């Protein structure tokens, strides 16, 4: 919002009217010029040399508003901030001024019974398998995005992956060691570029010379609200209400001998509490660091305060360490 003052442009003595009495003429001219000097001094003191002015989209540049000489310092002075964020039927996104974009959501894959010759170490048998293609909430600008997934099965589904994507869509597959057909809920996250070059919602101008005549108001740019770490993990909260939490958990997660072929998985989920609660269910994706195992983690349940994980291994029983990331809204 601009607050336009009543300060007038600078005037010259030739702009003033002449009076019949020369002495009165000189006295009145001096009084008026003294007043104008004071007015112009207020303008110069409001935006002295070195002052930085924030111009928002659709607003007029300061040189046109006030006069003076101004230099665009946006690229060298403005830190990376949130450009915008939002949600639609396909998921949610947050775009940053450096061109980076994070997207996330929840999708459902339809599973059907399928024959397999070598899934997860099984030499023969059947599994439940399905693929689906989904629309992204916002288009990427290049095919260099990274996708991660987190399953929401009840302990049977062992793999979910994004096997292809375009600028506007992505395709996922899910495989379950059981043979039951049905629906499988998947959390997904993607990070990439929405712009190949920085895009700023404002322009920063630094006054480097000239004289001024008016004043205006400025506001703050959306950015990081706070960040931190506690015993439940780390977080970063943005002023638009978005929050991301994450943790690397070094708890010993031993898989049990619940073998289906050579597949081992935990008999019950391990539950985690977010370092700060969300206001609605977030998107959760997971990873596993294994010792002599190749493993996946699959989400058992998700709430605004907690979520549960099963851990799977298709080689042998062993020890694994979970990593997870959750993104959603804190306000």
Secondary structure in CASP SS format (residue, H / E / C, confidence):
PFRMAT SS
TARGET T0000
AUTHOR 0000-0000-0000
METHOD secondary structure of the structure
MODEL  1
X C 1.00
X C 1.00
X C 1.00
X C 1.00
X C 1.00
X C 1.00
X C 1.00
X C 1.00
X C 1.00
X C 1.00
X C 1.00
X C 1.00
X H 1.00
X H 1.00
X H 1.00
X C 1.00
X C 1.00
X C 1.00
X C 1.00
X C 1.00
X C 1.00
X H 1.00
X H 1.00
X H 1.00
X H 1.00
X H 1.00
X H 1.00
X H 1.00
X H 1.00
X H 1.00
X H 1.00
X H 1.00
X H 1.00
X H 1.00
X H 1.00
X H 1.00
X H 1.00
X H 1.00
X H 1.00
X H 1.00
X H 1.00
X H 1.00
X H 1.00
X H 1.00
X H 1.00
X H 1.00
X C 1.00
X C 1.00
X C 1.00
X C 1.00
X C 1.00
X E 1.00
X E 1.00
X E 1.00
X E 1.00
X E 1.00
X C 1.00
X C 1.00
X C 1.00
X C 1.00
X C 1.00
X H 1.00
X H 1.00
X H 1.00
X H 1.00
X H 1.00
X C 1.00
X C 1.00
X E 1.00
X E 1.00
X E 1.00
X E 1.00
X C 1.00
X H 1.00
X H 1.00
X H 1.00
X H 1.00
X C 1.00
X C 1.00
X C 1.00
X C 1.00
X E 1.00
X E 1.00
X E 1.00
X E 1.00
X E 1.00
X E 1.00
X E 1.00
X C 1.00
X C 1.00
X E 1.00
X E 1.00
X E 1.00
X E 1.00
X E 1.00
X E 1.00
X C 1.00
X C 1.00
X C 1.00
X E 1.00
X E 1.00
X E 1.00
X E 1.00
X E 1.00
X E 1.00
X E 1.00
X E 1.00
X E 1.00
X E 1.00
X E 1.00
X E 1.00
X E 1.00
X E 1.00
X E 1.00
X E 1.00
X E 1.00
X C 1.00
X C 1.00
X C 1.00
X C 1.00
X C 1.00
X C 1.00
X C 1.00
X C 1.00
X E 1.00
X E 1.00
X E 1.00
X E 1.00
X E 1.00
X E 1.00
X E 1.00
X E 1.00
X E 1.00
X E 1.00
X E 1.00
X C 1.00
X C 1.00
X C 1.00
X C 1.00
X C 1.00
X C 1.00
X C 1.00
X C 1.00
X C 1.00
X C 1.00
X E 1.00
X E 1.00
X E 1.00
X E 1.00
X E 1.00
X E 1.00
X C 1.00
X C 1.00
X C 1.00
X C 1.00
X C 1.00
X E 1.00
X E 1.00
X E 1.00
X E 1.00
X E 1.00
X E 1.00
X E 1.00
X E 1.00
X E 1.00
X C 1.00
X C 1.00
X C 1.00
X E 1.00
X E 1.00
X E 1.00
X E 1.00
X E 1.00
X E 1.00
X E 1.00
X E 1.00
X C 1.00
X C 1.00
X C 1.00
X C 1.00
X C 1.00
X E 1.00
X E 1.00
X E 1.00
X E 1.00
X E 1.00
X E 1.00
X E 1.00
X E 1.00
X E 1.00
X E 1.00
X E 1.00
X E 1.00
X C 1.00
X C 1.00
X C 1.00
X C 1.00
X C 1.00
X C 1.00
X C 1.00
X C 1.00
X E 1.00
X E 1.00
X E 1.00
X E 1.00
X E 1.00
X E 1.00
X E 1.00
X E 1.00
X C 1.00
X C 1.00
X C 1.00
X C 1.00
X C 1.00
X C 1.00
X C 1.00
X C 1.00
X C 1.00
X C 1.00
X C 1.00
X C 1.00
X C 1.00
X C 1.00
X E 1.00
X E 1.00
X E 1.00
X E 1.00
X E 1.00
X E 1.00
X E 1.00
X C 1.00
X C 1.00
X E 1.00
X E 1.00
X E 1.00
X E 1.00
X E 1.00
X E 1.00
X C 1.00
X C 1.00
X C 1.00
X E 1.00
X E 1.00
X E 1.00
X E 1.00
X E 1.00
X E 1.00
X E 1.00
X C 1.00
X C 1.00
X C 1.00
X C 1.00
X E 1.00
X E 1.00
X C 1.00
X E 1.00
X E 1.00
X E 1.00
X E 1.00
X E 1.00
X C 1.00
X C 1.00
X E 1.00
X E 1.00
X E 1.00
X C 1.00
X C 1.00
X C 1.00
X C 1.00
X E 1.00
X E 1.00
X E 1.00
X E 1.00
X C 1.00
X C 1.00
X C 1.00
X C 1.00
X C 1.00
X C 1.00
X C 1.00
X C 1.00
X C 1.00
X E 1.00
X E 1.00
X E 1.00
X E 1.00
X E 1.00
X E 1.00
X E 1.00
X E 1.00
X E 1.00
X C 1.00
X C 1.00
X C 1.00
X E 1.00
X E 1.00
X E 1.00
X E 1.00
X E 1.00
X E 1.00
X E 1.00
X E 1.00
X C 1.00
X C 1.00
X C 1.00
X E 1.00
X E 1.00
X E 1.00
X E 1.00
X E 1.00
X E 1.00
X E 1.00
X E 1.00
X C 1.00
X C 1.00
X C 1.00
X C 1.00
X C 1.00
X E 1.00
X E 1.00
X E 1.00
X E 1.00
X E 1.00
X E 1.00
X E 1.00
X E 1.00
X E 1.00
X E 1.00
X E 1.00
X C 1.00
X C 1.00
END
